[in-house]
Amino acid sequence: MISFRRTGSVVTVAINRPEVRNAVNQETARRLLEELKAFDSDPGLNVAVLHGKGGNFCAGYDLKELANHTGPSKLEQDVTKGPGPMGPSRLQLSKPLIAAVSGFAVAGGLELALLADLRVVEESAVMGVFCRRFGVPLIDGGTVRLPRLIGLSRALDLILTGRPVGAQEALAYGLANRVVPDGQALQAALELAEQISSFPQQCLRADRASAMYGCYDAPSFTQAMQYEIDHGIPVIQAEAVAGALKFTSGVGRGGKFS
């Protein structure tokens, strides 16, 4: 159901239920949660890439399994207790996650893609809140992350209509960060992951954490600025001085990273 492959400081996590377009059931959600938690706690890993086997990213939660729930109390417990039906989508990861999106990334699958920091999307991919037509709510972060990523007006368009969104529209919205030819999302995401993994990681994670705090948690501009300062100062001695010496030697100038 879930497979992973580690290459240096990058791990690739794959949803492997192609017979149902990688729809997630409880066991798949549990395994996916385990793998991403393991990634986040492993000091030897810097970036994770999430993708789906067989031509689709993820078609959401397995509605056949949802239809078999026997009572409201059990359903409420399954939904409200723990990390969420899709597995890791309610997490706040401390390290970058990249989604390599092919085929369908819809309903809960869209919410998984929104968990990622960056989304590399194939030209024929389709994203959307397809659960709208079945009366299944977004309860894995969709209503939280989508408006912050693309703005409330555009988010409401997608949430209220459930319409499909193609790759180019997703790119224009900021829902996709890169659009690549079909069949190339995983490779492009891995190359991006390797680049991100090559940078000084304490600095990268501090800046990432400050951006996330400012977007989601900061009650005011002043507190967001203070958070940035508090997290940036330790990096100066840890990495910035060495980086400045690297710059003076000519490395990294002109947009070159080596």
Summary of the structure (lengths in Angstrom):
residues: 258
radius of gyration: 19.1
end to end distance: 38.1
largest distance: 66.9
contacts: 843
relative contact order: 0.11
helix: 53%
strand: 16%
